[in-house]
Amino acid sequence: MLAVLLLLILSIKSASWVFNPLLPGLIVGVILRYGTPSSSGRDKPLSCSQEDRPFTTLLVNVSGKFFEYTLKGEISPGKIHNVEQNDMLRKVTFDPEVFFNILLPPIIFHAGYSLKKRHFFRNLGSILAYAFLGTAVSCFIIGNLMYGVVKLMKLVGQLSDKFYYTDCLLFGAIISATDPVTVLAIFNELHADVDLYALLFGESVLNDAVAIVLSSSIVAYQPTGENTHAFDAAAFFKSVGVFLGIFSGSFMMGAVTGVVTFTKLHCFPLLETALFFLMSWSTFLLAEACGFTGVVAVLFCGITQAHYTYNNLSVESRSRTKQLFEVLHFLAENFIFSYMGLALFTFQKHIFSPVFIIGAFIAIFLGRAAHIYPLSFLLNLGRRHKISWNFQHMMMFSGLRGAMAFALAIRDTATYAHQMMFSTTLLIVFFTVWIVGGGTTPMLSWLNIRVGVDPDQDPPPTNDNFQVLQGVNSERRNRTKQESAWLFRLWYSFDHNYLKPILTHSGPPLTTTLPSWCGLIARCLTSPQVYDVSKITQYLCVLFSLCI
């Protein structure tokens, strides 16, 4: 554990390095792999008679004391003296579930909680198309291309074990999870075009959720009959149903949990922050316990809490929650990237196939191009603000693979095919983070994409007339509605007129939006602070009118 903490400290210290936290992990991995001497504590190996069936646990009675031993796997005679070194490497090898269930949730929650809603919802239709349809297209293109590569490997004699079509599709789902952390960090630092930032950020956030559920659906694909890996229409539609059920259930659970996160502890900011954190974390555990995907639930919980619960927190709790999840996100993300470098040398079941690796790089390039350019063309038919060619080229270039692909790949490395997929995924992550991440700034300049744009600043008004506060707010809401996707416009009025007055202290009182015969219900459901805010707004409007 101390070594892992030192690795994390080293990665944070090297945050200014060009190669990110991957390089410290690689250095420590090389030291552990090749710089640690192998010392044997045995005089000679013990031999046991061959049993009729294998056992995974051995109980040994020594002078009345029982000792339990767990089977780690068969060791070849040539490696019998390296057992102690292998044990040391196992100690620095984390359980894959630790990544998926502990380190990923704060990263995904922070992505939803720090979402810039205006630019996200303005491009909501395009983001959903890239995340859902684009990820599915990329998965099937990569899967089918890799199946051809596997057939080629079998033909030339480089495939030593079974590699099924479903394994290729699973690899397509895993490697379709984009994670342009480095690119978005550069975008944020340079204040690149907000629409491009929203498209990339929104796609990567929802794309991670889609990749998780899509991989689970492929695993659930179980045809009946003698050939369990042949195409079966019934199993296919079952897996589609699993995808829709898991995603919709996780979405509903995360949204509902985010909505019901009420706090009445304004006088105790520490308790308020603690309750907010526990409610957020319980969303993940509740979704996993119900058979859904906790990461997807956490994502939509963060989006919902940022939209509703954040407005109900005290000023100090707002600052604390943002800082808390920002720190957790930073530590988890740096640890995962550092561990990627470590795993390249400490993981003991790597299978590197040059043909498979080269085929994977070609497949992800074609899969990315096959959903960015055709979808952008179709989306531009209905968009007022077109997705320009330089935006499309930048989105194509920014398709990095990162923490999510690594976590999905390391979750199951029991078979020959999955071990090869994991090793290839590691190399792809290294290449995209170093090459693509390092080339982001020159690519922005080469594509003439504007930088220095304030993401929170609205366009300047077209006239110089003085406007009252209510008029400014109304203009901003109208502009947001006009710029947003049609799906968001359908929901915007309902949310502003009914949900916000109930769940937050903002929005118009329900007494003004509901019919007159609902007056009693409207007064009961509307927060008293809404009336106070409404009175203050009316007072300021009168004051500004008198000043004019």
C-alpha positions, 0 to 999 in steps of 0.5 A: 500500500505504501508503494501505491501511495508513493506512486500517487505522490510521484504522479502528482509531483510530475503533473507538469511533465509532458508525459502525464502520470503514465511515465512514473508508473512505467518507471516504477513498473520497470524497477519492480519487474527487473530491479528486484532480486528473486530470493527463494525461501525454500530448500527444495520444492515439495511434491504431492501425489496427483489427485483425480480432480483439481482443488483450489484450496488446500488445508494443511494440519501441522501439529494440530494447527490448520493452514489454508493455501489457495491455488494461484496457478501452475508454475513451469519448472523454469520459473520455480525460483521466481515465485517470490518475485511473482508474489511481490508483483501480485501485491502491487496488482489491484483487484479490477473491481477496485478500479470499477467500483471505487476509483471510477465513480468519483471520476464519472460523478465529477463529470456530471456534477461539473457539467456546463448545462447551457452548452451541453443542452444546446448541443444535446441532440448531437451529443446523444447521437454521437454517444449512443448511435456513434458508439454502437456503430464504432463497436460493430465496425471495430468488432467485425474488423478485428474478427477479420484480423483474428481470422488472419492470425489463425490463417498464419498460425499466430493464434494459439487459443480460441478467439470468438466473434463475441470476444471481438465485439466485446473488444469493440465495446471496450475500446469505443469508450473515449476518454479525452481527459488530456484534450479537454484539460488543454481545451479548458486551459486555452478556453477553446470554442465552447461548442466544440468543448461541449460536443467532446465533453458530452460525448465522452461522458455519455459514451463511457456510460454507453460502453459499460452497458454495451459491454454488459449486453455483449456478455449477456449474449448467450445463444442456445444450441451446440454452437454457443458463439454463432449468431442467434436472433433470439439472443441478439434481441435479448441482449438489446433488451438487456442494454435498454433495461440496464441503461434506462433503469440506471438512468432513472435510479440516478435521476431519482436519487439526485432529485430526492437529495434534500438537505435542511442543514444550512446551519451545519455546512459540514453535516450538509456536505457529508449528507450530500456525499453519502447520498451520491455514493449510495446511488452507485451502491443501490444501482449495483444492488438492483442489478443496474450499472452504478457508474451510469447511475452516478453520472445522471445523479451528478447531473441531476444534483448539479441542476437541483440540489446544488441550488438548495445548498448553503454557500459554504456547502456549494464550495465544499462539494465542488472542491471535495469531488474535484479532489477525489476526481483528481486523485482517482484519475491520477492513480488510474493513469499511474497504475496503467504504467505500472500494469504494463510491467507488473501484469503477469499474463500479457499477450502481445500480438503485433498483428492484433495490435496493428489491426486494432489501431487501424480498426479504431481509426476507421471506427472513429471516422465512420461515426464522426463524419457520417453522423455530423453530415446528418446532424448538420441537416437539422442544426442551425449552428453547423458542425464545421469541418475543422470541428469534425477533424478535431473530434476525429483527432481527439478520440483518446482511450483512457481510464474507462477502456482500461477499467473495462479491459482489466475487469476480466482477464481470465481467458487468452482472448481477454488477456490479448485484449487487455495488453492491446488496450494498454498500448492504445491508451499509451499511444493516444494519451502521449501522441494525441494529447501532446498534439492537441495544441498544434492541431487546434492551431492548424485547424484554426479553431478559436481559443480564448473564449470565456465559456460562461460569457453570453454574446454581447447584446445587440443594442445599448438600451438599459434593460431591467433585471427581469428583462435580462433574465428573460432574454437569457432564458429565451436565448438558451431555449432557442439555442438548445436542442428541440428535445431540451426545449420540450422539457425546459418550460415544464422544468422551469415552471413546475419542477424548479419551484418544487425542488429548489428555491428558484423559478416562479411560484406555482401559484402563478403557473398552476391553474387557479383551482390548484391554489392550495396545492401550489402554496403547499408545494412551493418553497417559501424562498421562492416567494422571497426571491420573487418579491426581491426581483419585483422590487428591483424591477420597480427600482430600475424602472424608477431610475430610468 
